[in-house]
Amino acid sequence: GKNQVSIKENTHSSKFTGDLNLLLDFSEDGNCTVSGISSIKTGTEVTIDYPVTGNGTFINDGDAWGGSKRDAIHLKYQFTDGINTYSATDTLVIRDRGVVMEAFEPVVIN
C-alpha cells in the first residue's frame, strides 16, 4: 500500500552475514511497525530465516545531509536466532524527492 515501504539491508557483523528484508508499515501519525525476515548465515552454517520485529518514526526535517535539513525515518528492530537476540538502531535519511528521468540526445559536431 501507499503507507508501506520495503527495504533490504545488509548485515555488518563479524558473527554472521546475510540480509534483512524489512517491511515498514506506517500509520497516519508517522509511526511505523517493522516486520520482515532476516536471512542469516553464521560461519559455514546453512542460511536460516528469522522474523524481524520493531518500530520506528518518520520525522520531518529530522536529520541533515549535505548541509540541508532532510526528512528521516528512525528505526529500532531486533531478531533472534533462538539463542541470541540481535538489536539494531538505524536512521534512514530521505535525500532526494521528485527525481525524474531526463533524456539527452547527443549532437555530433563535425
N, C-alpha and C positions, 0 to 999 in steps of 0.2 A: 504494500500500500504506500500511499504518499508519506506516511509517518514512520516508515521503516527504512533503515539503511543496513546493508550488509557490507562487512569489511573483512579482509583477510590479513592477519598479522603473522609475521614470522617470530618464532621464539628466539631469544638471545640468551641462552643458558649453557653453562658448562655441564649440567646434569642431563639435559635432554634436548632434542631437536624436534622440529615439527611446525605445524601451522595451527593458528587459532582462527576458526571461521566464526565470526561474531555477527549476531543479528541485534541491531539496536531498534527497539520499538518505543517510539516517542508518544507521550501524552500531550494534551493541549498546553499544559503548563511548562513544557520544555524538559521535564524529567523523562528518563528512559529506563527500561529494563534491558539488561544484557543477557542474551542466551546464545547458545551455539554449541559447537563441537570442537574439541581440541584433538588433533591427530598427532600424537606424541610418540616419539621413538626414543627409548633410553638405551644407550650403548648399542649392542647388537640385537636387542630385543625386537620383537615384532611390533609394528606400529599399532597402537590401540587408541580408540576414540573415547574421550571422556567428555561429559557435559560441562559447559561453562555457564556460570551464573553471576549476576552482578547488577549494578545500576550506574546511572550517570545523569548528567545535567548539561543542557545546551545553554550557553551564556553569551548574550550579545556583547561584543567588544570585550570578551573575556581574556584575551591574550594579545600579544603584539608579534608581528613578523615584519621584518624589513622596515622598522620604524613606524608602522601603521597598525592601528587597532584592528583586530580580527575577531570574528566570532569563533567560539571554541566549544568543544564537547569534552567534558571531564568525565572519565570513566574509572570505576573500581570494579574489578571482577576477579573471579577465582575458579579453580578447578582442582579436583583431587584425583590422584591415580590409585586410590584405595588405601594408600599408606600415608602419603604426604599430601598436604594442601598447598597449592601454589597461588599466590596473590599478585595482582598487578594493578598499578595506578597509571593511567595513560591520559594524555591530553592530545586531542586531535584539533589542530588549528585549521580553520577554513580560510585558505589563502586567496583563491580566485573564485569569482562568480560571474555568470553571464559570459563565459568564454564561448565564442562561436568560431566555426571553421572559416578560414579565409583562403580563397583560391587565387593563386597568382599565375599569370601566363608570361613565360619568358619572351623577351623580344630579342631577336637576332639582329645585331648591327653589323653591317658589312663595312 
